[in-house]
Amino acid sequence: MTPYKLEFIILKTIKMRQQIAAANWKMNLTSIQAEELMDKLLEKNYSLNSNRKVVLAVPFPYLMLAVDMVKGRDGIFIAAQNCYSKKSGAYTGETSVDMLQSIGVEYVVIGHSERREYFNESNSFLADKVNILLENNMTPIFCCGESLAIREAGTQNEFVANQLKESLFHLSAHQITKVVIAYEPIWAIGTGKTASSQQAQDIHAHIRNSFAEQYGVHTAADISILYGGSVKGNNAAELFAMEDVDGGLVGGASLNADEFAIIINALK
């Protein structure tokens, strides 16, 4: 049993963390397809409450459409898939937090493995994004995770802990509870390898223990940690049943309304 395990068990009986089904549409769908998918999603019956949320990270051109479509819907929120680290200025092609907030966006996904790999986003750059989001009372969904080479070397715990340290550990205890964490096992996405629910639980527990070491058990127990490793309708319930898995950041399966509805209803 880890040093913090018993305290986490006690705290679990006191308060349920936010459970979140977050959809990441990535660079997919035309405008018509996006509206059709939103219509289908909103027709579904969900059991949402104060502890269960749906967050839809749609492409930039569809943000205003999505925000308008979810108005008046309790428990459903819209996220951008990225933002820039500066408030405003001569940054052609970038989108500021103020812009996103002005149209009703409340969440932003940052540090996704694809942004890190294809656009060379560093831990320090992501720290700046976290700062400006929190300064504007928006919620970062901060992605972390390791590659196949790091997993095979057995150094995934240290690698992920360093991502957290360099991007998040400058925050206060109050601030860190405003951040949602999304763990991505990059090594299990498109490699033919499969991450088990126990592997998901193990790394999520390690992430929570890292926060406990930095901020204390009570703060760590409040942080939602989502799993981003090919969550589907047929594995969501097993994954979400894990003690430290508080929902998922869902890619391809979120483009199917029926399947994503199953995932939403699998939340604790």
TORKOL-4160 file (C-alpha; in steps of 0.2 Angstrom, whole numbers, padded with zeros to 4 digits, m for minus):
268
<pt num="1" X="0000" Y="0000" Z="0000"/>
<pt num="2" X="0007" Y="0017" Z="m0005"/>
<pt num="3" X="0010" Y="0030" Z="0009"/>
<pt num="4" X="m0006" Y="0039" Z="0004"/>
<pt num="5" X="m0017" Y="0024" Z="0000"/>
<pt num="6" X="m0026" Y="0023" Z="0017"/>
<pt num="7" X="m0030" Y="0042" Z="0017"/>
<pt num="8" X="m0036" Y="0041" Z="0000"/>
<pt num="9" X="m0048" Y="0027" Z="0004"/>
<pt num="10" X="m0055" Y="0037" Z="0019"/>
<pt num="11" X="m0057" Y="0053" Z="0008"/>
<pt num="12" X="m0066" Y="0043" Z="m0005"/>
<pt num="13" X="m0080" Y="0039" Z="0007"/>
<pt num="14" X="m0082" Y="0058" Z="0010"/>
<pt num="15" X="m0082" Y="0066" Z="m0007"/>
<pt num="16" X="m0083" Y="0060" Z="m0025"/>
<pt num="17" X="m0072" Y="0069" Z="m0037"/>
<pt num="18" X="m0079" Y="0076" Z="m0053"/>
<pt num="19" X="m0081" Y="0062" Z="m0066"/>
<pt num="20" X="m0079" Y="0068" Z="m0084"/>
<pt num="21" X="m0082" Y="0061" Z="m0101"/>
<pt num="22" X="m0072" Y="0072" Z="m0113"/>
<pt num="23" X="m0073" Y="0071" Z="m0132"/>
<pt num="24" X="m0059" Y="0076" Z="m0143"/>
<pt num="25" X="m0065" Y="0077" Z="m0161"/>
<pt num="26" X="m0047" Y="0082" Z="m0166"/>
<pt num="27" X="m0046" Y="0088" Z="m0185"/>
<pt num="28" X="m0062" Y="0079" Z="m0191"/>
<pt num="29" X="m0079" Y="0083" Z="m0198"/>
<pt num="30" X="m0087" Y="0096" Z="m0209"/>
<pt num="31" X="m0098" Y="0109" Z="m0203"/>
<pt num="32" X="m0114" Y="0099" Z="m0208"/>
<pt num="33" X="m0107" Y="0083" Z="m0200"/>
<pt num="34" X="m0102" Y="0092" Z="m0184"/>
<pt num="35" X="m0120" Y="0099" Z="m0182"/>
<pt num="36" X="m0127" Y="0082" Z="m0186"/>
<pt num="37" X="m0116" Y="0074" Z="m0173"/>
<pt num="38" X="m0121" Y="0087" Z="m0160"/>
<pt num="39" X="m0139" Y="0084" Z="m0163"/>
<pt num="40" X="m0137" Y="0065" Z="m0161"/>
<pt num="41" X="m0127" Y="0068" Z="m0145"/>
<pt num="42" X="m0140" Y="0079" Z="m0137"/>
<pt num="43" X="m0154" Y="0068" Z="m0141"/>
<pt num="44" X="m0147" Y="0054" Z="m0130"/>
<pt num="45" X="m0152" Y="0051" Z="m0112"/>
<pt num="46" X="m0138" Y="0054" Z="m0100"/>
<pt num="47" X="m0138" Y="0053" Z="m0081"/>
<pt num="48" X="m0128" Y="0069" Z="m0077"/>
<pt num="49" X="m0127" Y="0077" Z="m0060"/>
<pt num="50" X="m0115" Y="0088" Z="m0050"/>
<pt num="51" X="m0102" Y="0075" Z="m0051"/>
<pt num="52" X="m0104" Y="0069" Z="m0069"/>
<pt num="53" X="m0100" Y="0081" Z="m0083"/>
<pt num="54" X="m0098" Y="0080" Z="m0102"/>
<pt num="55" X="m0085" Y="0091" Z="m0111"/>
<pt num="56" X="m0084" Y="0092" Z="m0130"/>
<pt num="57" X="m0068" Y="0098" Z="m0138"/>
<pt num="58" X="m0073" Y="0102" Z="m0155"/>
<pt num="59" X="m0063" Y="0110" Z="m0169"/>
<pt num="60" X="m0061" Y="0129" Z="m0169"/>
<pt num="61" X="m0073" Y="0133" Z="m0183"/>
<pt num="62" X="m0087" Y="0124" Z="m0174"/>
<pt num="63" X="m0085" Y="0131" Z="m0156"/>
<pt num="64" X="m0098" Y="0145" Z="m0158"/>
<pt num="65" X="m0111" Y="0132" Z="m0165"/>
<pt num="66" X="m0107" Y="0120" Z="m0151"/>
<pt num="67" X="m0109" Y="0133" Z="m0137"/>
<pt num="68" X="m0125" Y="0138" Z="m0144"/>
<pt num="69" X="m0132" Y="0121" Z="m0145"/>
<pt num="70" X="m0128" Y="0116" Z="m0127"/>
<pt num="71" X="m0135" Y="0132" Z="m0120"/>
<pt num="72" X="m0147" Y="0127" Z="m0106"/>
<pt num="73" X="m0141" Y="0109" Z="m0105"/>
<pt num="74" X="m0135" Y="0105" Z="m0088"/>
<pt num="75" X="m0118" Y="0096" Z="m0086"/>
<pt num="76" X="m0113" Y="0098" Z="m0104"/>
<pt num="77" X="m0098" Y="0110" Z="m0108"/>
<pt num="78" X="m0088" Y="0115" Z="m0123"/>
<pt num="79" X="m0069" Y="0115" Z="m0124"/>
<pt num="80" X="m0056" Y="0121" Z="m0137"/>
<pt num="81" X="m0043" Y="0109" Z="m0142"/>
<pt num="82" X="m0029" Y="0122" Z="m0139"/>
<pt num="83" X="m0025" Y="0140" Z="m0135"/>
<pt num="84" X="m0010" Y="0152" Z="m0136"/>
<pt num="85" X="0000" Y="0157" Z="m0121"/>
<pt num="86" X="m0001" Y="0176" Z="m0124"/>
<pt num="87" X="m0016" Y="0187" Z="m0120"/>
<pt num="88" X="m0016" Y="0196" Z="m0137"/>
<pt num="89" X="m0004" Y="0203" Z="m0150"/>
<pt num="90" X="0004" Y="0199" Z="m0167"/>
<pt num="91" X="0003" Y="0180" Z="m0167"/>
<pt num="92" X="m0006" Y="0177" Z="m0183"/>
<pt num="93" X="m0015" Y="0161" Z="m0183"/>
<pt num="94" X="m0016" Y="0159" Z="m0165"/>
<pt num="95" X="m0032" Y="0160" Z="m0153"/>
<pt num="96" X="m0032" Y="0168" Z="m0136"/>
<pt num="97" X="m0040" Y="0164" Z="m0120"/>
<pt num="98" X="m0050" Y="0180" Z="m0121"/>
<pt num="99" X="m0057" Y="0175" Z="m0138"/>
<pt num="100" X="m0062" Y="0158" Z="m0132"/>
<pt num="101" X="m0070" Y="0165" Z="m0116"/>
<pt num="102" X="m0079" Y="0178" Z="m0125"/>
<pt num="103" X="m0089" Y="0165" Z="m0135"/>
<pt num="104" X="m0093" Y="0154" Z="m0120"/>
<pt num="105" X="m0080" Y="0141" Z="m0120"/>
<pt num="106" X="m0075" Y="0135" Z="m0103"/>
<pt num="107" X="m0062" Y="0122" Z="m0105"/>
<pt num="108" X="m0046" Y="0120" Z="m0115"/>
<pt num="109" X="m0036" Y="0105" Z="m0119"/>
<pt num="110" X="m0018" Y="0108" Z="m0118"/>
<pt num="111" X="m0002" Y="0098" Z="m0120"/>
<pt num="112" X="m0010" Y="0084" Z="m0130"/>
<pt num="113" X="0003" Y="0071" Z="m0136"/>
<pt num="114" X="0000" Y="0077" Z="m0154"/>
<pt num="115" X="0003" Y="0095" Z="m0150"/>
<pt num="116" X="0019" Y="0090" Z="m0141"/>
<pt num="117" X="0025" Y="0079" Z="m0155"/>
<pt num="118" X="0020" Y="0088" Z="m0170"/>
<pt num="119" X="0021" Y="0106" Z="m0164"/>
<pt num="120" X="0036" Y="0104" Z="m0151"/>
<pt num="121" X="0026" Y="0111" Z="m0137"/>
<pt num="122" X="0037" Y="0110" Z="m0121"/>
<pt num="123" X="0033" Y="0108" Z="m0103"/>
<pt num="124" X="0038" Y="0126" Z="m0100"/>
<pt num="125" X="0027" Y="0133" Z="m0114"/>
<pt num="126" X="0012" Y="0123" Z="m0107"/>
<pt num="127" X="0015" Y="0130" Z="m0090"/>
<pt num="128" X="0012" Y="0147" Z="m0098"/>
<pt num="129" X="m0004" Y="0141" Z="m0105"/>
<pt num="130" X="m0010" Y="0134" Z="m0089"/>
<pt num="131" X="m0006" Y="0151" Z="m0081"/>
<pt num="132" X="m0016" Y="0161" Z="m0093"/>
<pt num="133" X="m0031" Y="0149" Z="m0092"/>
<pt num="134" X="m0032" Y="0150" Z="m0073"/>
<pt num="135" X="m0030" Y="0169" Z="m0073"/>
<pt num="136" X="m0045" Y="0169" Z="m0084"/>
<pt num="137" X="m0055" Y="0157" Z="m0073"/>
<pt num="138" X="m0055" Y="0144" Z="m0087"/>
<pt num="139" X="m0052" Y="0125" Z="m0085"/>
<pt num="140" X="m0036" Y="0117" Z="m0092"/>
<pt num="141" X="m0037" Y="0099" Z="m0097"/>
<pt num="142" X="m0019" Y="0095" Z="m0096"/>
<pt num="143" X="m0012" Y="0080" Z="m0105"/>
<pt num="144" X="0002" Y="0070" Z="m0100"/>
<pt num="145" X="0009" Y="0053" Z="m0105"/>
<pt num="146" X="0024" Y="0043" Z="m0111"/>
<pt num="147" X="0029" Y="0035" Z="m0128"/>
<pt num="148" X="0032" Y="0017" Z="m0132"/>
<pt num="149" X="0051" Y="0019" Z="m0129"/>
<pt num="150" X="0049" Y="0026" Z="m0112"/>
<pt num="151" X="0036" Y="0013" Z="m0107"/>
<pt num="152" X="0048" Y="m0001" Z="m0113"/>
<pt num="153" X="0062" Y="0006" Z="m0103"/>
<pt num="154" X="0051" Y="0006" Z="m0087"/>
<pt num="155" X="0054" Y="0025" Z="m0084"/>
<pt num="156" X="0036" Y="0030" Z="m0087"/>
<pt num="157" X="0033" Y="0035" Z="m0069"/>
<pt num="158" X="0048" Y="0047" Z="m0068"/>
<pt num="159" X="0044" Y="0054" Z="m0086"/>
<pt num="160" X="0026" Y="0058" Z="m0082"/>
<pt num="161" X="0030" Y="0065" Z="m0065"/>
<pt num="162" X="0042" Y="0077" Z="m0073"/>
<pt num="163" X="0029" Y="0083" Z="m0085"/>
<pt num="164" X="0018" Y="0087" Z="m0070"/>
<pt num="165" X="0032" Y="0095" Z="m0061"/>
<pt num="166" X="0038" Y="0107" Z="m0075"/>
<pt num="167" X="0021" Y="0112" Z="m0081"/>
<pt num="168" X="0010" Y="0112" Z="m0065"/>
<pt num="169" X="0020" Y="0112" Z="m0048"/>
<pt num="170" X="0022" Y="0130" Z="m0048"/>
<pt num="171" X="0003" Y="0132" Z="m0045"/>
<pt num="172" X="m0004" Y="0134" Z="m0027"/>
<pt num="173" X="m0015" Y="0120" Z="m0020"/>
<pt num="174" X="m0030" Y="0130" Z="m0023"/>
<pt num="175" X="m0025" Y="0132" Z="m0042"/>
<pt num="176" X="m0021" Y="0114" Z="m0045"/>
<pt num="177" X="m0038" Y="0108" Z="m0040"/>
<pt num="178" X="m0044" Y="0119" Z="m0055"/>
<pt num="179" X="m0034" Y="0108" Z="m0067"/>
<pt num="180" X="m0041" Y="0092" Z="m0075"/>
<pt num="181" X="m0027" Y="0079" Z="m0079"/>
<pt num="182" X="m0029" Y="0068" Z="m0094"/>
<pt num="183" X="m0016" Y="0053" Z="m0095"/>
<pt num="184" X="m0012" Y="0047" Z="m0112"/>
<pt num="185" X="m0003" Y="0030" Z="m0115"/>
<pt num="186" X="0005" Y="0035" Z="m0131"/>
<pt num="187" X="0013" Y="0018" Z="m0132"/>
<pt num="188" X="m0004" Y="0010" Z="m0133"/>
<pt num="189" X="m0012" Y="0021" Z="m0147"/>
<pt num="190" X="m0009" Y="0015" Z="m0165"/>
<pt num="191" X="0005" Y="0003" Z="m0159"/>
<pt num="192" X="m0005" Y="m0013" Z="m0158"/>
<pt num="193" X="m0001" Y="m0014" Z="m0140"/>
<pt num="194" X="m0016" Y="m0014" Z="m0127"/>
<pt num="195" X="m0016" Y="m0005" Z="m0110"/>
<pt num="196" X="m0025" Y="m0015" Z="m0097"/>
<pt num="197" X="m0037" Y="m0007" Z="m0085"/>
<pt num="198" X="m0024" Y="m0011" Z="m0071"/>
<pt num="199" X="m0010" Y="m0002" Z="m0080"/>
<pt num="200" X="m0022" Y="0013" Z="m0082"/>
<pt num="201" X="m0025" Y="0012" Z="m0063"/>
<pt num="202" X="m0007" Y="0010" Z="m0059"/>
<pt num="203" X="m0001" Y="0026" Z="m0068"/>
<pt num="204" X="m0016" Y="0036" Z="m0062"/>
<pt num="205" X="m0012" Y="0031" Z="m0044"/>
<pt num="206" X="0006" Y="0036" Z="m0047"/>
<pt num="207" X="0000" Y="0053" Z="m0054"/>
<pt num="208" X="m0011" Y="0056" Z="m0039"/>
<pt num="209" X="0003" Y="0051" Z="m0027"/>
<pt num="210" X="0014" Y="0064" Z="m0036"/>
<pt num="211" X="0001" Y="0077" Z="m0032"/>
<pt num="212" X="0000" Y="0071" Z="m0014"/>
<pt num="213" X="0018" Y="0073" Z="m0012"/>
<pt num="214" X="0018" Y="0090" Z="m0018"/>
<pt num="215" X="0001" Y="0097" Z="m0011"/>
<pt num="216" X="m0005" Y="0084" Z="0002"/>
<pt num="217" X="m0018" Y="0070" Z="0001"/>
<pt num="218" X="m0033" Y="0081" Z="0003"/>
<pt num="219" X="m0029" Y="0092" Z="m0012"/>
<pt num="220" X="m0023" Y="0076" Z="m0023"/>
<pt num="221" X="m0040" Y="0068" Z="m0019"/>
<pt num="222" X="m0049" Y="0082" Z="m0027"/>
<pt num="223" X="m0040" Y="0082" Z="m0044"/>
<pt num="224" X="m0049" Y="0073" Z="m0058"/>
<pt num="225" X="m0038" Y="0062" Z="m0068"/>
<pt num="226" X="m0045" Y="0056" Z="m0085"/>
<pt num="227" X="m0039" Y="0041" Z="m0095"/>
<pt num="228" X="m0035" Y="0044" Z="m0114"/>
<pt num="229" X="m0030" Y="0027" Z="m0121"/>
<pt num="230" X="m0042" Y="0022" Z="m0134"/>
<pt num="231" X="m0058" Y="0022" Z="m0123"/>
<pt num="232" X="m0072" Y="0014" Z="m0131"/>
<pt num="233" X="m0090" Y="0009" Z="m0127"/>
<pt num="234" X="m0084" Y="m0009" Z="m0124"/>
<pt num="235" X="m0071" Y="m0005" Z="m0111"/>
<pt num="236" X="m0076" Y="0011" Z="m0103"/>
<pt num="237" X="m0085" Y="0003" Z="m0088"/>
<pt num="238" X="m0070" Y="m0007" Z="m0084"/>
<pt num="239" X="m0058" Y="0007" Z="m0085"/>
<pt num="240" X="m0069" Y="0020" Z="m0076"/>
<pt num="241" X="m0072" Y="0007" Z="m0062"/>
<pt num="242" X="m0054" Y="0009" Z="m0057"/>
<pt num="243" X="m0052" Y="0019" Z="m0041"/>
<pt num="244" X="m0041" Y="0033" Z="m0048"/>
<pt num="245" X="m0049" Y="0034" Z="m0066"/>
<pt num="246" X="m0061" Y="0048" Z="m0066"/>
<pt num="247" X="m0067" Y="0047" Z="m0084"/>
<pt num="248" X="m0059" Y="0048" Z="m0101"/>
<pt num="249" X="m0053" Y="0059" Z="m0114"/>
<pt num="250" X="m0060" Y="0050" Z="m0129"/>
<pt num="251" X="m0054" Y="0052" Z="m0147"/>
<pt num="252" X="m0062" Y="0041" Z="m0161"/>
<pt num="253" X="m0076" Y="0034" Z="m0151"/>
<pt num="254" X="m0083" Y="0052" Z="m0148"/>
<pt num="255" X="m0087" Y="0054" Z="m0166"/>
<pt num="256" X="m0100" Y="0041" Z="m0164"/>
<pt num="257" X="m0115" Y="0047" Z="m0154"/>
<pt num="258" X="m0121" Y="0030" Z="m0149"/>
<pt num="259" X="m0104" Y="0024" Z="m0143"/>
<pt num="260" X="m0100" Y="0040" Z="m0134"/>
<pt num="261" X="m0117" Y="0039" Z="m0125"/>
<pt num="262" X="m0112" Y="0022" Z="m0118"/>
<pt num="263" X="m0095" Y="0030" Z="m0112"/>
<pt num="264" X="m0104" Y="0044" Z="m0104"/>
<pt num="265" X="m0116" Y="0033" Z="m0094"/>
<pt num="266" X="m0101" Y="0022" Z="m0089"/>
<pt num="267" X="m0095" Y="0036" Z="m0078"/>
<pt num="268" X="m0095" Y="0033" Z="m0059"/>
